[in-house]
Amino acid sequence: MDSSARLARREFEAALRSASADLDSRLPRLATLGGAREVIVYTYGDKGKELALMLRAKGVDCLIYDNGEASRARAETDGFAVIRSLDSDRPLIVAAGQNQIQIAAGLQRDFFTLAEALYAFDLSQAFGPARRFTAAVLEDIDGLFEVYGLLDPVSASAFLQILEYRASLDVRRLTRQRPVGEMWLPPIEGLDIRSFCDIGAYDGDSLAAIKAVFPEVSRSFTIEPNPDLAAPIAEVAARRGITNTNYVGAAWTHATHLSARKLFSGMLVIEESRQGRIAAERLDVLLDGETYDYIKMDVEGTEREVLGGGPDSLRKARCIAVAGYHLPNDFIDLSRQLSMILGDFSSEQVGGWRLAFAHYSQVGDDSIFYAWRAD
């Protein structure tokens, strides 16, 4: 689709149903993969490792193929057999997160993509069953079209492509993804960003990236539940001349405690628990009336809880970035929740809010919504 074109409702639905029909035609092939007891996993990066661990838990033996010596060593340490050739009749799964298309183009044999493998073996994607992400595309076409209509033309094109990808599981449809190095950098010109609130700050990597793009940033507030990462965050802030306040805990809809359960991917399932060791508080309470120009959140599928506890802080911001890929219905649910807090995204008035979207990988992860205020 041309980046300036926008589909009518009928055309939008036809595109999604065509993508779904593409998958339907390949279901017998995927059923054969799902019955395999031994497979080859190509690459042992984050995605390949996650897939191999999930398959092993289901009783499927994985042979690892990777061009990197360090990756092969990690696979062997994790108890997987490593092979040096793809000359085998075992099913081959290309499990890269960033360069599946490039790897596939160089193969001289039949293969399956990561998304196809997750679907065939009925595994998880992010925090939901992979098959639910696919089924959700056709379950509320009107809701998805509503989101599509709120986006600028370039964002709308990227949004349609990720939907077609989810419906078809054909990674070749992802031709509009932005470089992963640009993740969290708002695709909006002219933003005046001088302060940054990073919810799910990890080790300060996003703080460093934002400072590089917006050198006027001098003040920040970071929220990260892992106490071991407080020192790295402080180091990043100090090195870049940013006055930072760090909260060791989480943002939530109310004051409470949370527990974290680790998945194969290393991602954490965050759950409310009286016995939990993670302190949580409303974002509005944590920021205590302070305004931050840019608020970013990537919080392991708990974006709803963060939004619910921070309406006042969010309305004061100039730009808000929200990870929208953790749960099957995030695209609709999170955009609607943002609209309830910020107002009608379709408004053209000065000071009104707009909605943008970008995708940053060759898998289903890394889809981000950006709400920004047109001053």
C-alpha positions as a printed NumPy array, in Angstrom:
array([[  0.   ,   0.   ,   0.   ],
       [  1.236,   3.519,  -0.836],
       [  2.207,   5.359,   2.343],
       [ -0.155,   8.214,   1.427],
       [ -3.15 ,   5.981,   0.663],
       [ -5.841,   5.033,   3.142],
       [ -8.184,   2.109,   2.677],
       [-11.956,   2.307,   2.989],
       [-13.618,   0.055,   5.558],
       [-14.501,  -2.574,   2.934],
       [-10.955,  -2.599,   1.533],
       [ -9.476,  -2.805,   5.019],
       [-11.534,  -5.882,   5.876],
       [-10.729,  -7.463,   2.508],
       [ -6.995,  -7.041,   3.16 ],
       [ -7.253,  -8.745,   6.556],
       [ -9.406, -11.591,   5.279],
       [ -7.037, -12.146,   2.358],
       [ -4.122, -12.382,   4.798],
       [ -6.089, -14.85 ,   6.913],
       [ -6.91 , -16.938,   3.82 ],
       [ -3.176, -17.076,   3.085],
       [ -2.649, -18.689,   6.484],
       [ -5.589, -21.06 ,   5.98 ],
       [ -3.952, -22.397,   2.831],
       [ -0.809, -23.265,   4.825],
       [ -2.494, -24.874,   7.83 ],
       [ -1.927, -28.484,   6.641],
       [  1.798, -27.699,   6.349],
       [  1.821, -26.152,   9.82 ],
       [ -0.006, -29.177,  11.22 ],
       [  2.852, -31.341,   9.942],
       [  5.348, -29.095,  11.727],
       [  3.293, -29.257,  14.905],
       [  3.649, -33.044,  14.896],
       [  7.439, -33.006,  14.61 ],
       [  9.464, -34.319,  17.549],
       [ 12.829, -32.931,  16.391],
       [ 13.512, -29.625,  14.653],
       [ 16.377, -27.332,  13.708],
       [ 16.301, -23.828,  15.204],
       [ 18.27 , -21.342,  13.118],
       [ 19.899, -18.707,  15.376],
       [ 20.269, -18.799,  19.135],
       [ 19.65 , -15.162,  19.901],
       [ 16.929, -14.085,  22.287],
       [ 14.097, -15.354,  20.094],
       [ 15.81 , -18.596,  19.123],
       [ 16.63 , -19.394,  22.729],
       [ 13.086, -18.63 ,  23.844],
       [ 11.649, -20.872,  21.128],
       [ 14.055, -23.719,  21.886],
       [ 13.252, -23.611,  25.613],
       [  9.503, -23.624,  24.975],
       [  9.812, -26.508,  22.516],
       [ 11.96 , -28.51 ,  24.928],
       [  9.294, -28.034,  27.6  ],
       [  6.822, -29.608,  25.149],
       [  9.059, -32.594,  24.506],
       [ 10.435, -31.447,  21.151],
       [ 14.178, -31.898,  20.604],
       [ 15.958, -28.859,  19.131],
       [ 19.161, -28.847,  17.128],
       [ 20.698, -25.38 ,  17.066],
       [ 22.307, -23.829,  13.999],
       [ 24.021, -20.464,  14.408],
       [ 26.892, -18.765,  12.598],
       [ 28.188, -17.179,  15.802],
       [ 30.65 , -19.035,  17.987],
       [ 29.411, -17.334,  21.166],
       [ 25.789, -18.233,  20.357],
       [ 26.721, -21.85 ,  19.711],
       [ 28.528, -21.965,  23.051],
       [ 25.468, -20.574,  24.846],
       [ 23.271, -23.186,  23.212],
       [ 25.572, -25.987,  24.324],
       [ 25.697, -24.565,  27.853],
       [ 21.892, -24.663,  27.87 ],
       [ 21.993, -28.331,  26.932],
       [ 21.205, -28.17 ,  23.215],
       [ 22.992, -30.051,  20.459],
       [ 24.666, -27.738,  17.921],
       [ 24.967, -28.585,  14.226],
       [ 27.154, -27.007,  11.535],
       [ 25.082, -27.855,   8.459],
       [ 21.469, -27.494,   7.366],
       [ 21.642, -30.629,   5.202],
       [ 18.938, -32.492,   7.058],
       [ 15.341, -33.504,   6.481],
       [ 14.323, -32.186,   9.898],
       [ 11.999, -29.137,   9.856],
       [ 13.952, -25.878,   9.878],
       [ 12.683, -22.864,  11.853],
       [ 14.224, -19.438,  11.254],
       [ 13.921, -17.889,  14.714],
       [ 15.629, -14.518,  14.326],
       [ 13.928, -11.421,  15.665],
       [ 15.489,  -8.78 ,  13.434],
       [ 16.64 , -10.421,  10.2  ],
       [ 14.34 , -13.322,   9.375],
       [ 13.646, -11.998,   5.888],
       [ 17.348, -11.686,   5.073],
       [ 18.178, -15.166,   6.392],
       [ 15.261, -16.728,   4.53 ],
       [ 16.339, -15.121,   1.265],
       [ 19.65 , -16.985,   1.431],
       [ 18.251, -20.444,   2.196],
       [ 18.189, -23.176,  -0.418],
       [ 15.76 , -25.409,   1.443],
       [ 12.266, -25.375,   2.888],
       [ 11.815, -23.55 ,   6.216],
       [  9.273, -22.176,   8.687],
       [  9.251, -18.716,  10.243],
       [  9.238, -18.06 ,  13.975],
       [  5.575, -17.007,  13.898],
       [  4.617, -20.186,  12.047],
       [  6.413, -22.295,  14.648],
       [  4.735, -20.525,  17.568],
       [  1.365, -21.123,  15.908],
       [  2.041, -24.736,  14.862],
       [  3.183, -25.846,  18.316],
       [  0.549, -23.691,  20.087],
       [  3.177, -21.715,  22.03 ],
       [  3.13 , -18.286,  23.618],
       [  3.927, -14.92 ,  22.103],
       [  4.781, -12.194,  24.616],
       [  2.059, -12.642,  27.279],
       [ -0.613, -14.461,  25.316],
       [ -1.122, -17.623,  23.239],
       [  0.314, -17.004,  19.767],
       [ -2.879, -18.246,  18.14 ],
       [ -4.888, -15.618,  20.014],
       [ -2.88 , -12.811,  18.402],
       [ -3.804, -14.254,  15.012],
       [ -7.461, -14.869,  15.788],
       [ -7.91 , -11.378,  17.275],
       [ -7.329,  -9.736,  13.881],
       [-10.687, -10.91 ,  12.566],
       [-12.625, -10.75 ,  15.835],
       [-13.072,  -6.962,  15.944],
       [-12.377,  -5.546,  12.496],
       [-14.446,  -2.473,  13.294],
       [-12.312,  -1.769,  16.369],
       [ -9.084,  -2.165,  14.421],
       [-10.405,   0.022,  11.608],
       [-11.227,   2.668,  14.195],
       [ -7.586,   2.688,  15.312],
       [ -6.402,   2.654,  11.693],
       [ -8.508,   5.745,  10.974],
       [ -6.931,   7.705,  13.824],
       [ -3.388,   7.29 ,  12.531],
       [ -1.425,   9.449,  10.119],
       [ -0.968,   7.824,   6.659],
       [  2.524,   6.445,   7.285],
       [  1.503,   5.036,  10.669],
       [ -1.686,   3.617,   9.165],
       [  0.328,   1.758,   6.534],
       [  2.622,   0.243,   9.184],
       [ -0.398,  -0.66 ,  11.327],
       [ -2.119,  -2.466,   8.453],
       [  1.039,  -4.408,   7.693],
       [  1.436,  -5.705,  11.242],
       [ -2.211,  -6.776,  11.171],
       [ -1.685,  -8.591,   7.866],
       [  1.399, -10.214,   9.349],
       [ -0.492, -11.399,  12.417],
       [ -3.31 , -12.768,  10.262],
       [ -1.056, -14.508,   7.708],
       [  2.117, -15.243,   9.741],
       [  4.042, -14.248,   6.604],
       [  7.063, -12.236,   7.767],
       [  7.595, -10.882,   4.253],
       [  4.663,  -8.563,   4.835],
       [  6.702,  -6.588,   7.385],
       [  8.351,  -4.15 ,   5.009],
       [  7.574,  -0.952,   6.919],
       [  9.277,  -1.668,  10.227],
       [ 11.642,   0.994,  11.537],
       [ 15.175,   0.144,  12.729],
       [ 15.175,  -1.304,  16.24 ],
       [ 17.772,   1.3  ,  17.209],
       [ 15.104,   3.977,  16.738],
       [ 12.679,   2.341,  19.147],
       [ 11.207,   4.903,  21.561],
       [ 12.309,   7.808,  19.357],
       [  9.003,   9.53 ,  18.506],
       [  8.347,   9.57 ,  14.727],
       [  7.098,  13.155,  15.045],
       [  8.891,  16.297,  13.938],
       [  9.299,  19.408,  16.064],
       [  8.771,  18.019,  19.571],
       [ 10.262,  20.149,  22.349],
       [ 11.378,  17.526,  24.888],
       [ 13.287,  18.698,  27.966],
       [ 12.223,  16.108,  30.549],
       [ 11.601,  12.365,  30.366],
       [  9.703,   9.82 ,  32.478],
       [ 10.805,   6.261,  31.747],
       [  8.427,   3.604,  33.085],
       [ 10.133,   0.255,  32.742],
       [ 13.566,   1.86 ,  32.541],
       [ 15.614,  -1.366,  32.599],
       [ 19.281,  -0.289,  32.721],
       [ 18.826,   3.254,  31.425],
       [ 19.195,   2.412,  27.738],
       [ 16.1  ,   4.377,  26.728],
       [ 17.215,   7.326,  28.84 ],
       [ 20.524,   7.403,  26.968],
       [ 18.783,   7.142,  23.581],
       [ 16.333,   9.946,  24.348],
       [ 19.121,  12.238,  25.551],
       [ 20.985,  11.651,  22.272],
       [ 17.966,  12.752,  20.229],
       [ 16.743,  15.48 ,  22.59 ],
       [ 19.922,  17.024,  24.029],
       [ 17.88 ,  19.563,  26.03 ],
       [ 16.661,  16.806,  28.354],
       [ 18.024,  17.659,  31.788],
       [ 15.523,  16.076,  34.173],
       [ 14.103,  12.558,  34.352],
       [ 12.109,  10.169,  36.493],
       [ 12.753,   6.454,  36.067],
       [ 10.627,   3.573,  37.326],
       [ 12.224,   0.127,  37.419],
       [ 11.301,  -2.747,  39.792],
       [ 14.691,  -4.455,  39.693],
       [ 16.842,  -2.918,  42.461],
       [ 20.016,  -4.235,  40.819],
       [ 19.442,  -1.831,  37.92 ],
       [ 19.28 ,   1.314,  40.049],
       [ 23.065,   1.791,  39.876],
       [ 23.311,   1.444,  36.072],
       [ 20.427,   3.907,  35.658],
       [ 22.145,   6.399,  37.966],
       [ 25.378,   6.005,  36.024],
       [ 23.676,   6.689,  32.686],
       [ 21.981,   9.781,  34.063],
       [ 25.153,  11.155,  35.648],
       [ 27.252,  10.544,  32.559],
       [ 24.773,  12.459,  30.419],
       [ 24.188,  15.336,  32.802],
       [ 20.615,  14.437,  33.683],
       [ 19.143,  14.983,  37.146],
       [ 17.283,  11.735,  37.722],
       [ 14.918,  10.409,  40.376],
       [ 14.581,   6.637,  40.405],
       [ 11.708,   4.7  ,  41.953],
       [ 12.461,   1.041,  42.67 ],
       [  9.023,  -0.387,  42.058],
       [  6.178,  -0.174,  39.572],
       [  3.4  ,   2.171,  38.501],
       [ -0.107,   0.755,  39.039],
       [ -3.752,   1.741,  39.39 ],
       [ -3.424,   1.984,  43.18 ],
       [ -0.946,   1.534,  46.003],
       [ -0.197,  -2.178,  46.343],
       [  2.474,  -4.863,  46.106],
       [  3.306,  -7.005,  43.08 ],
       [  5.099, -10.239,  42.341],
       [  7.069, -11.114,  39.213],
       [  7.241, -14.499,  37.518],
       [  9.892, -15.019,  34.817],
       [  9.027, -16.571,  31.45 ],
       [ 11.319, -18.462,  29.054],
       [ 11.962, -15.184,  27.239],
       [ 13.226, -13.515,  30.389],
       [ 10.151, -11.273,  30.397],
       [  8.272, -10.98 ,  33.66 ],
       [  4.623, -11.661,  34.383],
       [  3.654,  -8.962,  36.878],
       [  0.776,  -9.817,  39.214],
       [ -0.774,  -8.127,  42.227],
       [  0.061, -10.033,  45.414],
       [ -0.07 ,  -9.28 ,  49.133],
       [  3.158, -11.245,  49.496],
       [  4.803,  -9.515,  46.541],
       [  8.098,  -7.739,  47.065],
       [  7.612,  -5.094,  44.386],
       [  6.155,  -1.863,  45.707],
       [  3.629,  -0.184,  43.391],
       [  1.959,   3.207,  43.393],
       [ -0.125,   5.365,  41.061],
       [  1.936,   7.334,  38.543],
       [  0.154,  10.524,  39.568],
       [  1.307,   9.958,  43.153],
       [  4.869,   9.114,  42.166],
       [  5.297,  12.213,  40.011],
       [  3.605,  14.384,  42.662],
       [  2.414,  17.063,  40.253],
       [  5.697,  17.305,  38.32 ],
       [  5.321,  17.588,  34.54 ],
       [  7.394,  15.447,  32.189],
       [  7.381,  16.258,  28.476],
       [  7.815,  12.667,  27.333],
       [  6.414,   9.63 ,  29.166],
       [  7.385,   6.178,  27.91 ],
       [  6.105,   2.824,  29.174],
       [  7.13 ,  -0.736,  28.381],
       [  5.944,  -2.696,  31.377],
       [  5.507,  -6.38 ,  30.627],
       [  1.838,  -6.248,  29.684],
       [  0.718,  -3.964,  32.542],
       [  0.368,  -0.836,  30.418],
       [ -3.35 ,  -0.689,  31.298],
       [ -2.54 ,  -0.404,  34.993],
       [  0.028,   2.341,  34.403],
       [ -2.392,   4.349,  32.281],
       [ -5.173,   3.875,  34.816],
       [ -3.064,   5.336,  37.609],
       [ -1.663,   8.334,  35.774],
       [ -4.3  ,  10.347,  33.898],
       [ -3.23 ,  13.726,  35.286],
       [  0.452,  13.156,  34.541],
       [ -0.308,  11.882,  31.053],
       [ -2.465,  14.863,  30.132],
       [  0.398,  17.222,  31.071],
       [  2.896,  15.519,  28.766],
       [  3.745,  16.47 ,  25.188],
       [  4.36 ,  12.908,  24.013],
       [  3.488,   9.459,  25.371],
       [  4.899,   6.164,  24.07 ],
       [  3.141,   2.91 ,  24.984],
       [  4.258,  -0.629,  24.134],
       [  1.28 ,  -2.186,  22.364],
       [  2.311,  -5.775,  21.645],
       [  2.216,  -7.724,  24.909],
       [ -1.418,  -8.921,  24.847],
       [ -3.609, -10.   ,  21.903],
       [ -6.071,  -7.086,  22.214],
       [ -3.569,  -4.337,  23.056],
       [ -4.014,  -2.523,  19.738],
       [ -7.662,  -1.763,  20.442],
       [ -7.691,  -1.668,  24.233],
       [ -4.679,   0.618,  24.736],
       [ -5.617,   3.102,  22.017],
       [ -9.126,   3.374,  23.462],
       [ -7.773,   3.83 ,  26.978],
       [ -5.45 ,   6.573,  25.75 ],
       [ -8.376,   8.253,  24.015],
       [-10.461,   8.147,  27.193],
       [ -7.669,   9.883,  29.083],
       [ -6.479,  12.363,  26.457],
       [ -9.593,  13.049,  24.418],
       [-10.597,  12.591,  20.794],
       [ -7.56 ,  11.795,  18.636],
       [ -9.421,  12.858,  15.504],
       [ -9.609,  16.468,  16.687],
       [ -7.596,  18.956,  14.624],
       [ -7.663,  21.714,  17.206],
       [ -4.498,  23.332,  18.552],
       [ -3.486,  21.534,  21.735],
       [ -5.358,  18.419,  20.641],
       [ -3.808,  14.97 ,  20.72 ],
       [ -2.735,  12.878,  17.727],
       [ -1.892,   9.171,  17.511],
       [  1.034,   7.572,  15.678],
       [  2.253,   3.97 ,  15.405],
       [  5.513,   2.255,  14.494],
       [  6.817,  -1.312,  14.414],
       [ 10.482,  -2.195,  14.996],
       [ 11.127,  -5.889,  14.341],
       [ 10.522,  -8.844,  12.036],
       [  8.382, -10.58 ,  14.648],
       [  5.175,  -9.687,  16.463],
       [  6.984,  -7.786,  19.233],
       [  7.984,  -4.128,  19.305],
       [  4.861,  -2.317,  18.15 ],
       [  4.603,   1.122,  19.771],
       [  1.822,   3.724,  19.969],
       [  2.819,   7.382,  20.243],
       [  0.287,   9.947,  21.464],
       [  1.473,  13.517,  20.976],
       [  0.017,  16.941,  21.613],
       [ -0.108,  19.398,  18.734],
       [  0.624,  22.739,  20.409]])
